[in-house]
Amino acid sequence: MLESDTMVAIVKERREPGLTLKRVPVPRELGPHDVLVKVKRASICGTDLHIYDWDKWSQERIRPPQIGGHEFTGEVVDIGGEVSSVSVGDSVVSETHIPCQKCLQCKTGKMHICKDMEILGVHRDGVFAEYVRVPEVVLWKVDPSIPLEYASIMEPFGNAIHTALVTDLTGKNVLITGAGPIGVMAVAVAKVSGAAQVIVTEIKEFRKGLARKMGADTIIDPTKEDVPSRVRSITEENGADVFLEMSGNSTAFEQGLRSLTNGGVVSLLGVFPGDVSFDINGLFTFKGLTMYGITGRKMFETWQVATQLLKNKRIDLSPVVTHILPAERFEEGFDAMKKGISGKVVLEF
């Protein structure tokens, strides 16, 4: 039984910058395939920062009033009448992408790129609340041995896994542009997957430190060094074999392409603020590159890999989780993210 009909939530109340902590009704009414989850931890994502700032992207998608957030872990407290994959008391994490389960992509094993998907905290109420209602299809049981803080960031950890593992990294020289939380998690994924060396480009000192803690072999500041020249100098003049773009910066993207060896692989996760222009003939076609566009996580192949890496302690995410705050101090977390002095910020509900 729930203790109250209302709950604490972080809400985008109006079409303006900021979020509000307030009490709202608990989403008690469940459809046959719905699950009510008590949120234990929720982490702040770059998408949440866009919504907090109320940029153009947010203005075109968010319809206030709406609860924010999409990365979380919690405990199942109620289930719809036809739910069969989880039970009350289960510890769960959740896929952010809610698939329609009807389109061609969903029917052919590609739910993560569903043609008609909805996204938690974007198209419907999110997880910055004491309770959240989600469809059964997006839930994944999580091993209770995985700490709550790490479970709450399995969604972005999955981004790192999906981006890094599009190709075999064994013995490869891997270049990662951007040492944000997902970028530094990709460092660890590349290392555990057998990369010969991992090279990271980053301009912010705090994030350079995170990359070092997660195992980066070389860190290049593109404001102080020529990235392609440095990459060639530490790869026997061959260039990187694999390029993971995590920054969403067009200059970093071009530098990465120039740093790749002929026949290399590009895995593109970074989201750019506008159109990107580059010499497609000289930097892509004539180099014989292969490029992958990455969105979300494979459902649920990526989640299984993430679970095993954390459960068996193959990767330590403790350097990435730099802030654990009670929900009412959420503004401190957003401020740290805006200043570039945080990894993942986790909120306690």
TORKOL-4160 file (C-alpha; in steps of 0.2 Angstrom, whole numbers, padded with zeros to 4 digits, m for minus):
349
<pt num="1" X="0000" Y="0000" Z="0000"/>
<pt num="2" X="0006" Y="0018" Z="m0004"/>
<pt num="3" X="0008" Y="0029" Z="0011"/>
<pt num="4" X="0000" Y="0044" Z="0002"/>
<pt num="5" X="m0010" Y="0050" Z="m0014"/>
<pt num="6" X="0003" Y="0063" Z="m0018"/>
<pt num="7" X="0022" Y="0063" Z="m0020"/>
<pt num="8" X="0037" Y="0074" Z="m0022"/>
<pt num="9" X="0042" Y="0078" Z="m0040"/>
<pt num="10" X="0053" Y="0090" Z="m0050"/>
<pt num="11" X="0042" Y="0098" Z="m0063"/>
<pt num="12" X="0044" Y="0109" Z="m0078"/>
<pt num="13" X="0029" Y="0120" Z="m0074"/>
<pt num="14" X="0030" Y="0134" Z="m0087"/>
<pt num="15" X="0037" Y="0137" Z="m0104"/>
<pt num="16" X="0053" Y="0146" Z="m0096"/>
<pt num="17" X="0070" Y="0141" Z="m0089"/>
<pt num="18" X="0070" Y="0132" Z="m0072"/>
<pt num="19" X="0061" Y="0117" Z="m0064"/>
<pt num="20" X="0050" Y="0117" Z="m0048"/>
<pt num="21" X="0050" Y="0104" Z="m0033"/>
<pt num="22" X="0032" Y="0102" Z="m0029"/>
<pt num="23" X="0019" Y="0089" Z="m0023"/>
<pt num="24" X="0009" Y="0080" Z="m0037"/>
<pt num="25" X="m0003" Y="0066" Z="m0038"/>
<pt num="26" X="0004" Y="0048" Z="m0038"/>
<pt num="27" X="0000" Y="0040" Z="m0055"/>
<pt num="28" X="m0010" Y="0026" Z="m0047"/>
<pt num="29" X="m0021" Y="0021" Z="m0062"/>
<pt num="30" X="m0012" Y="0007" Z="m0071"/>
<pt num="31" X="m0017" Y="0000" Z="m0088"/>
<pt num="32" X="m0015" Y="m0019" Z="m0090"/>
<pt num="33" X="0003" Y="m0018" Z="m0095"/>
<pt num="34" X="0008" Y="m0004" Z="m0084"/>
<pt num="35" X="0020" Y="m0005" Z="m0069"/>
<pt num="36" X="0021" Y="0007" Z="m0054"/>
<pt num="37" X="0039" Y="0009" Z="m0048"/>
<pt num="38" X="0045" Y="0018" Z="m0032"/>
<pt num="39" X="0060" Y="0028" Z="m0038"/>
<pt num="40" X="0076" Y="0025" Z="m0027"/>
<pt num="41" X="0088" Y="0035" Z="m0037"/>
<pt num="42" X="0087" Y="0046" Z="m0053"/>
<pt num="43" X="0102" Y="0054" Z="m0062"/>
<pt num="44" X="0102" Y="0070" Z="m0072"/>
<pt num="45" X="0106" Y="0069" Z="m0090"/>
<pt num="46" X="0112" Y="0082" Z="m0103"/>
<pt num="47" X="0094" Y="0081" Z="m0110"/>
<pt num="48" X="0087" Y="0087" Z="m0093"/>
<pt num="49" X="0099" Y="0101" Z="m0094"/>
<pt num="50" X="0092" Y="0107" Z="m0110"/>
<pt num="51" X="0075" Y="0106" Z="m0103"/>
<pt num="52" X="0080" Y="0115" Z="m0087"/>
<pt num="53" X="0088" Y="0129" Z="m0098"/>
<pt num="54" X="0073" Y="0129" Z="m0110"/>
<pt num="55" X="0082" Y="0129" Z="m0126"/>
<pt num="56" X="0075" Y="0128" Z="m0144"/>
<pt num="57" X="0075" Y="0109" Z="m0143"/>
<pt num="58" X="0065" Y="0109" Z="m0127"/>
<pt num="59" X="0053" Y="0122" Z="m0133"/>
<pt num="60" X="0048" Y="0111" Z="m0148"/>
<pt num="61" X="0045" Y="0095" Z="m0138"/>
<pt num="62" X="0041" Y="0098" Z="m0120"/>
<pt num="63" X="0023" Y="0102" Z="m0115"/>
<pt num="64" X="0022" Y="0109" Z="m0097"/>
<pt num="65" X="0017" Y="0105" Z="m0084"/>
<pt num="66" X="0028" Y="0089" Z="m0085"/>
<pt num="67" X="0039" Y="0079" Z="m0073"/>
<pt num="68" X="0057" Y="0078" Z="m0080"/>
<pt num="69" X="0070" Y="0065" Z="m0080"/>
<pt num="70" X="0073" Y="0048" Z="m0088"/>
<pt num="71" X="0087" Y="0039" Z="m0079"/>
<pt num="72" X="0083" Y="0029" Z="m0064"/>
<pt num="73" X="0082" Y="0014" Z="m0053"/>
<pt num="74" X="0068" Y="0008" Z="m0041"/>
<pt num="75" X="0057" Y="m0005" Z="m0034"/>
<pt num="76" X="0041" Y="m0012" Z="m0042"/>
<pt num="77" X="0026" Y="m0008" Z="m0030"/>
<pt num="78" X="0011" Y="m0012" Z="m0041"/>
<pt num="79" X="0008" Y="m0020" Z="m0058"/>
<pt num="80" X="m0006" Y="m0020" Z="m0071"/>
<pt num="81" X="m0017" Y="m0036" Z="m0073"/>
<pt num="82" X="m0008" Y="m0043" Z="m0088"/>
<pt num="83" X="0010" Y="m0039" Z="m0082"/>
<pt num="84" X="0021" Y="m0055" Z="m0082"/>
<pt num="85" X="0039" Y="m0051" Z="m0083"/>
<pt num="86" X="0041" Y="m0042" Z="m0066"/>
<pt num="87" X="0033" Y="m0044" Z="m0049"/>
<pt num="88" X="0030" Y="m0032" Z="m0034"/>
<pt num="89" X="0047" Y="m0031" Z="m0025"/>
<pt num="90" X="0058" Y="m0033" Z="m0040"/>
<pt num="91" X="0073" Y="m0021" Z="m0042"/>
<pt num="92" X="0072" Y="m0013" Z="m0059"/>
<pt num="93" X="0080" Y="m0001" Z="m0071"/>
<pt num="94" X="0071" Y="0006" Z="m0087"/>
<pt num="95" X="0074" Y="0009" Z="m0105"/>
<pt num="96" X="0071" Y="0027" Z="m0109"/>
<pt num="97" X="0064" Y="0024" Z="m0127"/>
<pt num="98" X="0046" Y="0017" Z="m0126"/>
<pt num="99" X="0043" Y="0007" Z="m0142"/>
<pt num="100" X="0026" Y="0006" Z="m0150"/>
<pt num="101" X="0029" Y="m0013" Z="m0153"/>
<pt num="102" X="0020" Y="m0012" Z="m0169"/>
<pt num="103" X="0031" Y="m0004" Z="m0182"/>
<pt num="104" X="0044" Y="m0013" Z="m0194"/>
<pt num="105" X="0058" Y="m0009" Z="m0183"/>
<pt num="106" X="0050" Y="m0016" Z="m0167"/>
<pt num="107" X="0045" Y="m0031" Z="m0176"/>
<pt num="108" X="0062" Y="m0034" Z="m0183"/>
<pt num="109" X="0072" Y="m0033" Z="m0167"/>
<pt num="110" X="0076" Y="m0015" Z="m0168"/>
<pt num="111" X="0065" Y="m0007" Z="m0154"/>
<pt num="112" X="0078" Y="0005" Z="m0149"/>
<pt num="113" X="0075" Y="0014" Z="m0166"/>
<pt num="114" X="0056" Y="0012" Z="m0165"/>
<pt num="115" X="0048" Y="0024" Z="m0179"/>
<pt num="116" X="0035" Y="0030" Z="m0167"/>
<pt num="117" X="0044" Y="0029" Z="m0150"/>
<pt num="118" X="0040" Y="0040" Z="m0135"/>
<pt num="119" X="0054" Y="0046" Z="m0123"/>
<pt num="120" X="0052" Y="0046" Z="m0104"/>
<pt num="121" X="0053" Y="0064" Z="m0097"/>
<pt num="122" X="0051" Y="0071" Z="m0115"/>
<pt num="123" X="0035" Y="0065" Z="m0122"/>
<pt num="124" X="0027" Y="0059" Z="m0106"/>
<pt num="125" X="0030" Y="0062" Z="m0087"/>
<pt num="126" X="0047" Y="0057" Z="m0082"/>
<pt num="127" X="0056" Y="0049" Z="m0067"/>
<pt num="128" X="0061" Y="0064" Z="m0056"/>
<pt num="129" X="0048" Y="0059" Z="m0043"/>
<pt num="130" X="0045" Y="0047" Z="m0029"/>
<pt num="131" X="0034" Y="0036" Z="m0041"/>
<pt num="132" X="0034" Y="0033" Z="m0060"/>
<pt num="133" X="0022" Y="0023" Z="m0071"/>
<pt num="134" X="0030" Y="0014" Z="m0085"/>
<pt num="135" X="0025" Y="0001" Z="m0097"/>
<pt num="136" X="0031" Y="m0017" Z="m0094"/>
<pt num="137" X="0041" Y="m0018" Z="m0110"/>
<pt num="138" X="0054" Y="m0005" Z="m0105"/>
<pt num="139" X="0059" Y="m0013" Z="m0088"/>
<pt num="140" X="0074" Y="m0023" Z="m0085"/>
<pt num="141" X="0077" Y="m0033" Z="m0068"/>
<pt num="142" X="0093" Y="m0027" Z="m0060"/>
<pt num="143" X="0104" Y="m0037" Z="m0049"/>
<pt num="144" X="0102" Y="m0031" Z="m0031"/>
<pt num="145" X="0121" Y="m0032" Z="m0029"/>
<pt num="146" X="0123" Y="m0017" Z="m0041"/>
<pt num="147" X="0124" Y="m0001" Z="m0030"/>
<pt num="148" X="0109" Y="0010" Z="m0033"/>
<pt num="149" X="0120" Y="0024" Z="m0039"/>
<pt num="150" X="0127" Y="0014" Z="m0053"/>
<pt num="151" X="0110" Y="0006" Z="m0057"/>
<pt num="152" X="0103" Y="0023" Z="m0059"/>
<pt num="153" X="0116" Y="0027" Z="m0073"/>
<pt num="154" X="0114" Y="0011" Z="m0083"/>
<pt num="155" X="0105" Y="0020" Z="m0096"/>
<pt num="156" X="0119" Y="0032" Z="m0101"/>
<pt num="157" X="0132" Y="0018" Z="m0097"/>
<pt num="158" X="0122" Y="0008" Z="m0111"/>
<pt num="159" X="0125" Y="0023" Z="m0123"/>
<pt num="160" X="0144" Y="0021" Z="m0120"/>
<pt num="161" X="0143" Y="0002" Z="m0122"/>
<pt num="162" X="0132" Y="0003" Z="m0138"/>
<pt num="163" X="0144" Y="0016" Z="m0146"/>
<pt num="164" X="0160" Y="0007" Z="m0141"/>
<pt num="165" X="0155" Y="m0010" Z="m0146"/>
<pt num="166" X="0149" Y="m0008" Z="m0164"/>
<pt num="167" X="0166" Y="m0016" Z="m0169"/>
<pt num="168" X="0179" Y="m0027" Z="m0161"/>
<pt num="169" X="0191" Y="m0016" Z="m0151"/>
<pt num="170" X="0204" Y="m0030" Z="m0147"/>
<pt num="171" X="0221" Y="m0023" Z="m0150"/>
<pt num="172" X="0214" Y="m0007" Z="m0158"/>
<pt num="173" X="0219" Y="0011" Z="m0155"/>
<pt num="174" X="0203" Y="0020" Z="m0150"/>
<pt num="175" X="0200" Y="0039" Z="m0151"/>
<pt num="176" X="0186" Y="0047" Z="m0140"/>
<pt num="177" X="0182" Y="0065" Z="m0143"/>
<pt num="178" X="0173" Y="0072" Z="m0127"/>
<pt num="179" X="0176" Y="0067" Z="m0109"/>
<pt num="180" X="0158" Y="0070" Z="m0103"/>
<pt num="181" X="0151" Y="0056" Z="m0092"/>
<pt num="182" X="0147" Y="0044" Z="m0107"/>
<pt num="183" X="0164" Y="0048" Z="m0115"/>
<pt num="184" X="0173" Y="0043" Z="m0099"/>
<pt num="185" X="0162" Y="0027" Z="m0097"/>
<pt num="186" X="0167" Y="0023" Z="m0115"/>
<pt num="187" X="0185" Y="0024" Z="m0110"/>
<pt num="188" X="0182" Y="0010" Z="m0097"/>
<pt num="189" X="0172" Y="m0001" Z="m0110"/>
<pt num="190" X="0186" Y="0001" Z="m0123"/>
<pt num="191" X="0199" Y="m0004" Z="m0110"/>
<pt num="192" X="0190" Y="m0019" Z="m0104"/>
<pt num="193" X="0186" Y="m0024" Z="m0122"/>
<pt num="194" X="0205" Y="m0026" Z="m0126"/>
<pt num="195" X="0209" Y="m0009" Z="m0134"/>
<pt num="196" X="0228" Y="m0007" Z="m0136"/>
<pt num="197" X="0226" Y="0011" Z="m0131"/>
<pt num="198" X="0213" Y="0024" Z="m0128"/>
<pt num="199" X="0216" Y="0042" Z="m0133"/>
<pt num="200" X="0204" Y="0056" Z="m0127"/>
<pt num="201" X="0202" Y="0074" Z="m0133"/>
<pt num="202" X="0195" Y="0086" Z="m0120"/>
<pt num="203" X="0197" Y="0104" Z="m0115"/>
<pt num="204" X="0190" Y="0105" Z="m0098"/>
<pt num="205" X="0202" Y="0101" Z="m0084"/>
<pt num="206" X="0189" Y="0092" Z="m0072"/>
<pt num="207" X="0184" Y="0081" Z="m0086"/>
<pt num="208" X="0202" Y="0077" Z="m0091"/>
<pt num="209" X="0204" Y="0071" Z="m0073"/>
<pt num="210" X="0188" Y="0059" Z="m0075"/>
<pt num="211" X="0196" Y="0052" Z="m0091"/>
<pt num="212" X="0212" Y="0048" Z="m0082"/>
<pt num="213" X="0203" Y="0040" Z="m0068"/>
<pt num="214" X="0193" Y="0029" Z="m0080"/>
<pt num="215" X="0209" Y="0023" Z="m0088"/>
<pt num="216" X="0213" Y="0034" Z="m0103"/>
<pt num="217" X="0231" Y="0031" Z="m0109"/>
<pt num="218" X="0233" Y="0048" Z="m0118"/>
<pt num="219" X="0223" Y="0065" Z="m0116"/>
<pt num="220" X="0225" Y="0078" Z="m0129"/>
<pt num="221" X="0219" Y="0096" Z="m0126"/>
<pt num="222" X="0214" Y="0102" Z="m0144"/>
<pt num="223" X="0216" Y="0120" Z="m0139"/>
<pt num="224" X="0235" Y="0116" Z="m0136"/>
<pt num="225" X="0239" Y="0103" Z="m0148"/>
<pt num="226" X="0235" Y="0097" Z="m0166"/>
<pt num="227" X="0225" Y="0082" Z="m0163"/>
<pt num="228" X="0228" Y="0072" Z="m0179"/>
<pt num="229" X="0247" Y="0075" Z="m0178"/>
<pt num="230" X="0247" Y="0069" Z="m0160"/>
<pt num="231" X="0236" Y="0054" Z="m0163"/>
<pt num="232" X="0248" Y="0049" Z="m0178"/>
<pt num="233" X="0263" Y="0051" Z="m0167"/>
<pt num="234" X="0257" Y="0039" Z="m0154"/>
<pt num="235" X="0250" Y="0026" Z="m0167"/>
<pt num="236" X="0266" Y="0023" Z="m0177"/>
<pt num="237" X="0259" Y="0036" Z="m0190"/>
<pt num="238" X="0245" Y="0025" Z="m0194"/>
<pt num="239" X="0231" Y="0035" Z="m0185"/>
<pt num="240" X="0217" Y="0028" Z="m0174"/>
<pt num="241" X="0208" Y="0013" Z="m0179"/>
<pt num="242" X="0191" Y="0017" Z="m0171"/>
<pt num="243" X="0184" Y="0035" Z="m0167"/>
<pt num="244" X="0170" Y="0037" Z="m0154"/>
<pt num="245" X="0162" Y="0054" Z="m0156"/>
<pt num="246" X="0154" Y="0060" Z="m0140"/>
<pt num="247" X="0156" Y="0078" Z="m0140"/>
<pt num="248" X="0143" Y="0085" Z="m0152"/>
<pt num="249" X="0156" Y="0097" Z="m0158"/>
<pt num="250" X="0159" Y="0099" Z="m0176"/>
<pt num="251" X="0177" Y="0104" Z="m0175"/>
<pt num="252" X="0180" Y="0089" Z="m0164"/>
<pt num="253" X="0171" Y="0078" Z="m0177"/>
<pt num="254" X="0182" Y="0084" Z="m0191"/>
<pt num="255" X="0198" Y="0082" Z="m0180"/>
<pt num="256" X="0193" Y="0064" Z="m0177"/>
<pt num="257" X="0190" Y="0060" Z="m0195"/>
<pt num="258" X="0207" Y="0067" Z="m0199"/>
<pt num="259" X="0215" Y="0056" Z="m0185"/>
<pt num="260" X="0208" Y="0040" Z="m0192"/>
<pt num="261" X="0217" Y="0027" Z="m0202"/>
<pt num="262" X="0211" Y="0022" Z="m0219"/>
<pt num="263" X="0197" Y="0009" Z="m0217"/>
<pt num="264" X="0194" Y="0015" Z="m0199"/>
<pt num="265" X="0177" Y="0015" Z="m0190"/>
<pt num="266" X="0167" Y="0030" Z="m0184"/>
<pt num="267" X="0154" Y="0028" Z="m0170"/>
<pt num="268" X="0144" Y="0044" Z="m0169"/>
<pt num="269" X="0134" Y="0047" Z="m0153"/>
<pt num="270" X="0137" Y="0066" Z="m0150"/>
<pt num="271" X="0122" Y="0077" Z="m0154"/>
<pt num="272" X="0126" Y="0092" Z="m0164"/>
<pt num="273" X="0117" Y="0109" Z="m0162"/>
<pt num="274" X="0115" Y="0111" Z="m0181"/>
<pt num="275" X="0121" Y="0106" Z="m0198"/>
<pt num="276" X="0138" Y="0099" Z="m0199"/>
<pt num="277" X="0149" Y="0103" Z="m0215"/>
<pt num="278" X="0165" Y="0093" Z="m0219"/>
<pt num="279" X="0175" Y="0086" Z="m0234"/>
<pt num="280" X="0165" Y="0070" Z="m0236"/>
<pt num="281" X="0176" Y="0065" Z="m0251"/>
<pt num="282" X="0193" Y="0067" Z="m0243"/>
<pt num="283" X="0188" Y="0063" Z="m0225"/>
<pt num="284" X="0176" Y="0049" Z="m0227"/>
<pt num="285" X="0173" Y="0041" Z="m0245"/>
<pt num="286" X="0191" Y="0041" Z="m0251"/>
<pt num="287" X="0197" Y="0035" Z="m0234"/>
<pt num="288" X="0185" Y="0020" Z="m0235"/>
<pt num="289" X="0178" Y="0023" Z="m0218"/>
<pt num="290" X="0163" Y="0015" Z="m0210"/>
<pt num="291" X="0151" Y="0026" Z="m0200"/>
<pt num="292" X="0138" Y="0021" Z="m0187"/>
<pt num="293" X="0124" Y="0032" Z="m0180"/>
<pt num="294" X="0121" Y="0028" Z="m0162"/>
<pt num="295" X="0105" Y="0032" Z="m0153"/>
<pt num="296" X="0099" Y="0024" Z="m0137"/>
<pt num="297" X="0104" Y="0006" Z="m0132"/>
<pt num="298" X="0100" Y="m0011" Z="m0140"/>
<pt num="299" X="0084" Y="m0018" Z="m0131"/>
<pt num="300" X="0090" Y="m0028" Z="m0122"/>
<pt num="301" X="0106" Y="m0034" Z="m0128"/>
<pt num="302" X="0115" Y="m0018" Z="m0122"/>
<pt num="303" X="0107" Y="m0020" Z="m0105"/>
<pt num="304" X="0113" Y="m0038" Z="m0103"/>
<pt num="305" X="0131" Y="m0032" Z="m0106"/>
<pt num="306" X="0129" Y="m0018" Z="m0094"/>
<pt num="307" X="0122" Y="m0029" Z="m0081"/>
<pt num="308" X="0137" Y="m0042" Z="m0082"/>
<pt num="309" X="0150" Y="m0029" Z="m0082"/>
<pt num="310" X="0144" Y="m0021" Z="m0066"/>
<pt num="311" X="0138" Y="m0037" Z="m0058"/>
<pt num="312" X="0155" Y="m0045" Z="m0060"/>
<pt num="313" X="0164" Y="m0029" Z="m0056"/>
<pt num="314" X="0173" Y="m0028" Z="m0073"/>
<pt num="315" X="0170" Y="m0009" Z="m0073"/>
<pt num="316" X="0170" Y="0003" Z="m0058"/>
<pt num="317" X="0159" Y="0018" Z="m0061"/>
<pt num="318" X="0163" Y="0026" Z="m0044"/>
<pt num="319" X="0174" Y="0040" Z="m0053"/>
<pt num="320" X="0159" Y="0044" Z="m0064"/>
<pt num="321" X="0146" Y="0047" Z="m0050"/>
<pt num="322" X="0153" Y="0064" Z="m0043"/>
<pt num="323" X="0137" Y="0070" Z="m0034"/>
<pt num="324" X="0124" Y="0061" Z="m0024"/>
<pt num="325" X="0111" Y="0074" Z="m0018"/>
<pt num="326" X="0094" Y="0073" Z="m0010"/>
<pt num="327" X="0080" Y="0078" Z="m0023"/>
<pt num="328" X="0077" Y="0095" Z="m0015"/>
<pt num="329" X="0095" Y="0100" Z="m0019"/>
<pt num="330" X="0092" Y="0096" Z="m0038"/>
<pt num="331" X="0097" Y="0114" Z="m0043"/>
<pt num="332" X="0115" Y="0111" Z="m0036"/>
<pt num="333" X="0117" Y="0097" Z="m0047"/>
<pt num="334" X="0111" Y="0106" Z="m0063"/>
<pt num="335" X="0123" Y="0120" Z="m0058"/>
<pt num="336" X="0138" Y="0109" Z="m0057"/>
<pt num="337" X="0134" Y="0101" Z="m0074"/>
<pt num="338" X="0132" Y="0118" Z="m0082"/>
<pt num="339" X="0149" Y="0123" Z="m0075"/>
<pt num="340" X="0157" Y="0107" Z="m0081"/>
<pt num="341" X="0163" Y="0102" Z="m0063"/>
<pt num="342" X="0153" Y="0085" Z="m0062"/>
<pt num="343" X="0152" Y="0068" Z="m0069"/>
<pt num="344" X="0135" Y="0060" Z="m0066"/>
<pt num="345" X="0124" Y="0069" Z="m0053"/>
<pt num="346" X="0112" Y="0056" Z="m0044"/>
<pt num="347" X="0097" Y="0062" Z="m0035"/>
<pt num="348" X="0090" Y="0052" Z="m0020"/>
<pt num="349" X="0071" Y="0051" Z="m0019"/>
